[in-house]
Amino acid sequence: MLQSVQTLNLGYNYRSLVTFENLTLSESFGQMKALKSLIINGYFFRNLAADGIKPLFNLSNLETLHFQTNFIRDKPKDHQSVPEQHCLLPPLREEREWSWTGASQEGTSAENPWHWAEPKGRAEEMVRNSQSSHLNFPAGIHCNKTLDLSFNSIHSIEPAQFKGLEDIDCLNLSSNYISQPLNGSQFLTLRSLKLLDLSHNRFDLYYGSALQEVHHLVVLSLSNIQFHFTIKGLGHKFEFLTNLSSLKFLNLDNNQIGIRISKHLESHSLETLIFSRNRLDIMWMSGRNTYLEFFAKLPKLTLLDISFNKLDFIPAEVIDTLPESLRNLSIAYNNLYDFPWDKTERLKSLEFLDLSNNALEMLVTDGDFSRMNLTKLTNLTTLNLSYNKIRSLHKEFFSNVSSLHFLNLNHNKIKMIDESSFPNTLLKSLQHLDVSSNPLRCTCEAHWFLIFLKSTCITIDHFSTSMQCDLPESK
């Protein structure tokens, strides 16, 4: 009856107040020849022994094993008894592809320009557990075999633990209790790894040899491993990145990285870097020049997220040394009161700029629009300035801008929009404009804007729901 089942979910079939010493599967599992995905989350057992899962060894179609949220400890017992000819996850007959550039929950990236694309595909659950919802993993990663050991009680990693699992190329070890330095020995038997999630642990990044054994790695998540970064006097090195010649995606989110680290990140393959929720405000503190070129040696970087870094300002030297390849830049959720627009000449490839949720009161603080404008950002299509404190708009700031399609100015302090706010070149290129939730004054001076709203072909977002007059008081 079960021979045609491809996915079997036995999650959370635990016995109340009981934790089993071992997981022992029935011999009947060996007859499920079509099985591709087996989920045994929340069963509550301490050891993953070879004898207990022996019925799975000859399932040639098995692709994914989920042992999430159990109490698995450091070593599977009797790992040496796994026959050499039996990989727990044997090779697939055809290659599977993970694609993470599909539609988000709120629509495609084209329909919803204010959000990064969200993951899509059969690995969606694992990916969502290992990233923030707005991140965009690279597309086209082919994973034959996936092992999910997240949310367990693993304390350390040794190569022998993965004997018989050499074909695994996607491994999730997030949310365990692993506290050890990565020195290049932990994954010696897993040389095919392409995706590795080590987030929510206590790894120490001190050795330059860290992860040198997995040189095919494409996606690496080291988010939420902040324990060692917060210990006073302890140094950390990122030289290991040069060992990972295939790495495209690196997540260092929420590590409180601020001092006693390498002067720069260096990778000739990295395309996406998530560096949100760290302490760039300390690294770029006024008078401190050590880390001004922290992102300068990433020549293929296309997406950089430095949101939530408590930044009051960004040194002009930092903008001037960002990779020319950069297409997406998020500096949202900081405390910026100014932005060095005049230093953006290197960012000619930039398409998406997110400065939302900052403290910008004016687009240009010194009023010199001849220097401080968007002219240098010749490929910019999306600009998000929402949730700031901007009080007025000036067409000089947007002068000669013909590439901008999406402009978000909602939740600012703009009182008046008139013919001096936007130049004609901008209005010809814009497709979406959001000025909702501003204290707009609907007086005679707003006549131009009212005519514009009635006649424009531009989509005015939240026009009927969040655009109200602050004056007159009748609204």
Secondary structure, DSSP 8 states (H G I E B T S, - for coil): -GGG--EEE-TT---TT--EEE----GGGGG-TT--EEE-TT--EEE--TGGGGGGTT-TT--EEE--SS---SS-TTGGGS-TT--SS---SS--EEB--S-BTTB-TTT-TTS----BSTTHHHHHHTS-TT----S-EE-S-EEE--SS------GGGGTT-TT--EEE--SS----B--S-TTTT-TT--EEE--SS--B---TTTTTT-TT--EEE-TT-TTGGGSTT-----GGGGG-TT--EEE--S----SSS-S--B-SS--EEE--SS-HHHHT-TT--TTTTTTTB-TT--EEE--SS--S---HHHHHHS-TT--EEE--SS--S---GGG-TT-TT--EEE--SS----S-SS--TTTSSSTT-TT--EEE--SS------TTTTTT--S--EEE--SS------TTTS-HHHHHH-SEEE--SS-EE-SGGGHHHHHHHHH--SEETTTTTS--EEESTT-
